[in-house]
């Protein structure tokens, strides 16, 4: 008998209730201030990060190899025979490489590690669908295949309030960020096949960028049944506007929403609004 565990990290933006319902294990990333360290989504909230941004923009770090090793040990001792790990894009974080290295040193249990090539619900959707597949009693191969299928069918788009935080994290060119701020260019950012950010389209002004993002989602959803996640970083009103517009589409099976986690707040700052379509 196969007993299958699903593992992800704290950038997946799944609700605690979903994680508990499907028994999904989470490796949390870390948030590091000059004088203290926090565990992502455990002992710090997005609101606390926002409140302190003017005083200090913290650093972030991966889960430690010992965190991953201890989790694998716990799962093995709990009778699990197979583990599927799905993590934040390798183009944005070293988390997946750390998990792969740790898994290679671990024995007595089958561990497969997948690169979501995304983040937030771009990661959350494949994790959740894999966990649902486990709950159906599917084989490990079927669970892995379902996760890979969802990864290939997820698209992520977002805009940020300022490009400053992406620039600080080295995730956008300095010149592009500086000129963008001066010219009020609000790029719609997506994630390419390598799992890295790129400018999907340039728009001028916040309102136009949100309206254009809506058009992109409508086009992507045309002729198929979709699930949509609308997520935000301290921009609830604008997220609600997107949801109200997307609710008019006939082919949307489900819309979920929430705030991005503390680690992503550090890298995007206040004002992020994004949509993931599956």
C-alpha positions in Angstrom: 0.0 0.0 0.0 1.2 3.5 -0.9 0.8 6.2 1.7 1.4 9.5 0.0 2.3 12.9 1.5 2.2 16.3 -0.1 4.8 18.9 0.8 5.0 22.5 -0.2 6.4 25.8 1.2 4.9 28.9 2.7 4.7 30.9 -0.5 1.7 28.7 -1.7 -0.9 31.1 -0.2 -3.2 28.2 0.6 -5.5 28.8 3.6 -4.7 26.9 6.9 -8.1 25.2 6.6 -7.1 23.7 3.2 -3.7 22.6 4.4 -5.3 20.9 7.4 -8.2 19.3 5.4 -5.8 17.6 3.0 -2.9 17.0 5.4 -0.5 19.1 3.4 2.9 19.7 5.0 4.5 23.1 4.7 8.2 24.1 4.9 8.1 27.8 6.0 10.6 30.3 4.7 12.2 32.8 7.0 12.0 36.6 7.4 15.1 38.2 8.9 15.3 41.6 10.6 18.5 43.1 12.0 17.7 42.0 15.5 15.2 39.1 15.1 14.0 36.3 12.8 10.5 35.1 12.0 8.9 32.0 10.4 6.8 32.9 7.4 3.1 32.6 8.1 3.7 31.2 11.6 4.8 34.0 13.9 4.5 37.1 11.6 1.7 38.5 9.5 1.7 40.5 6.3 0.3 43.5 8.2 3.3 43.4 10.6 5.7 43.5 7.6 3.9 46.5 6.0 3.9 48.4 9.3 7.7 48.0 9.6 8.7 48.6 5.9 9.5 52.3 6.5 11.8 51.4 9.4 13.4 48.3 7.8 13.0 46.1 4.8 13.9 42.7 6.0 15.7 39.9 4.2 14.2 36.5 3.5 15.8 33.1 3.5 15.0 29.5 2.6 13.9 26.8 5.0 17.0 25.1 6.3 18.1 21.6 5.1 17.6 20.4 8.7 13.9 21.6 8.5 13.5 19.5 5.3 15.3 16.5 6.7 13.3 16.5 9.9 10.0 16.8 8.0 11.0 13.8 5.8 12.0 11.9 8.9 8.6 12.7 10.5 6.7 11.6 7.4 8.7 8.3 7.2 8.1 7.6 10.9 4.4 8.3 10.3 4.2 5.5 7.8 4.3 7.5 4.6 5.9 5.6 1.7 5.9 8.4 -1.0 6.3 12.1 -0.8 5.5 14.7 -3.5 7.2 18.1 -2.9 6.0 21.0 -5.0 7.7 24.3 -4.4 8.1 28.0 -5.4 9.8 28.5 -8.8 13.5 27.7 -9.0 13.8 31.0 -11.0 12.7 33.0 -7.9 14.1 31.0 -4.9 16.6 28.4 -4.0 14.1 26.5 -1.9 13.5 23.7 -4.4 17.2 23.0 -4.9 17.7 22.8 -1.1 14.8 20.3 -1.0 16.2 18.3 -3.9 19.6 18.1 -2.2 18.1 17.0 1.1 15.8 14.4 -0.6 18.9 12.9 -2.4 20.5 12.2 1.0 17.3 10.7 2.5 16.5 7.0 2.2 13.7 4.6 3.0 11.0 6.7 1.3 10.2 7.7 -2.3 10.5 11.5 -2.7 9.7 13.4 -5.9 10.3 17.1 -6.2 8.5 19.3 -8.7 9.2 22.9 -9.7 5.9 24.8 -9.9 7.7 27.6 -11.9 5.3 29.9 -10.1 4.3 31.2 -6.7 1.3 32.1 -4.6 -1.8 30.3 -6.0 0.3 29.5 -9.1 1.9 27.1 -6.7 -1.2 26.6 -4.5 -3.4 25.2 -7.3 -1.1 22.3 -8.3 -0.5 21.5 -4.6 -4.2 21.5 -3.8 -5.1 19.4 -6.9 -2.4 16.9 -6.1 -3.7 16.6 -2.5 -7.2 16.0 -3.9 -5.9 13.3 -6.1 -4.3 11.6 -3.0 -7.7 11.8 -1.2 -9.3 9.9 -4.1 -6.9 7.0 -3.5 -4.9 7.5 -6.7 -1.4 6.0 -7.1 1.7 8.1 -6.7 2.3 8.2 -10.4 -1.3 9.5 -10.9 -0.8 12.2 -8.2 2.5 13.3 -9.8 0.9 13.4 -13.3 -2.0 15.5 -12.0 0.4 18.0 -10.4 2.4 18.3 -13.6 -0.7 18.8 -15.6 -1.9 21.6 -13.4 1.5 23.3 -13.4 1.4 23.4 -17.2 -2.1 24.9 -17.2 -1.6 27.7 -14.7 -1.0 31.3 -15.7 0.0 34.1 -13.3 -0.3 37.9 -13.8 0.2 40.7 -11.4 0.9 44.4 -11.0 2.7 46.1 -8.1 2.2 49.4 -6.4 5.9 50.3 -6.9 8.7 48.5 -8.7 11.1 49.4 -5.9 10.8 46.2 -3.9 11.3 43.9 -7.0 14.4 46.1 -7.8 15.8 45.7 -4.3 15.4 41.9 -4.6 17.3 41.8 -7.9 14.2 40.5 -9.7 13.9 43.5 -12.1 16.5 45.6 -13.8 17.5 48.8 -12.0 17.1 50.9 -15.2 13.7 49.4 -16.0 12.5 50.0 -12.5 13.8 53.6 -12.3 12.4 54.6 -15.7 9.1 52.9 -14.9 8.6 54.9 -11.8 9.4 58.2 -13.6 7.1 57.5 -16.5 4.3 55.9 -14.4 4.6 52.7 -16.4 2.8 49.9 -14.6 3.9 46.7 -16.2 1.7 43.6 -16.1 4.2 41.0 -14.8 3.9 37.3 -15.6 6.2 34.3 -15.2 8.0 32.7 -18.2 8.8 29.0 -18.9 11.9 29.3 -16.8 9.9 30.4 -13.8 11.2 34.0 -13.9 9.4 37.3 -13.9 9.0 39.1 -17.2 7.0 42.1 -18.5 3.9 40.6 -20.2 2.7 44.0 -21.2 3.3 47.7 -20.4 0.5 50.0 -19.4 0.4 53.6 -18.2 -1.2 54.1 -14.9 -2.7 51.9 -12.2 -6.3 51.8 -13.4 -5.4 51.0 -17.0 -3.1 48.1 -15.8 -5.9 46.6 -13.7 -8.4 46.9 -16.6 -6.0 45.4 -19.0 -5.3 42.5 -16.7 -9.0 41.8 -16.6 -9.0 41.7 -20.4 -6.1 39.3 -20.4 -7.9 36.9 -18.0 -11.1 37.0 -20.0 -9.2 36.1 -23.1 -7.3 33.3 -21.4 -10.6 31.9 -19.9 -12.5 32.0 -23.2 -13.9 28.6 -24.3 -12.9 26.7 -21.2 -13.9 26.1 -17.6 -11.5 27.8 -15.2 -10.6 28.4 -11.6 -9.3 31.8 -10.6 -7.4 33.1 -7.6 -7.3 36.9 -7.0 -4.6 37.8 -4.5 -3.3 41.1 -3.1 -0.8 42.8 -0.9 -2.7 45.4 1.1 -4.9 46.2 -1.8 -8.2 44.7 -0.9 -10.4 47.2 -2.6 -8.8 46.7 -6.0 -8.8 42.9 -5.5 -12.6 43.1 -4.8 -13.1 45.2 -8.0 -11.4 42.4 -10.0 -13.5 39.7 -8.3 -16.7 41.6 -9.1 -15.8 41.8 -12.7 -14.6 38.1 -13.0 -17.8 37.0 -11.3 -19.7 38.0 -14.4 -17.9 35.3 -16.5 -20.1 32.2 -17.1 -17.2 29.7 -17.3 -15.6 30.4 -13.9 -16.0 27.4 -11.7 -14.5 29.0 -8.6 -12.8 32.2 -7.4 -10.6 32.2 -4.4 -9.0 35.2 -2.8 -6.6 36.2 -0.1 -3.6 38.2 0.9 -0.1 37.2 -0.1 2.2 35.9 2.6 4.8 37.9 4.5 7.8 36.6 2.5 6.2 37.8 -0.8 5.3 41.1 0.9 9.0 41.7 1.4 9.7 41.2 -2.3 6.8 43.1 -3.8 5.8 45.8 -1.2 2.3 47.2 -0.7 -0.1 47.4 -3.6 0.3 44.1 -5.4 -2.8 42.8 -7.2 -2.6 39.5 -9.1 -4.6 36.9 -10.7 -3.8 33.2 -11.2 -6.0 31.3 -13.8 -6.1 27.5 -13.9 
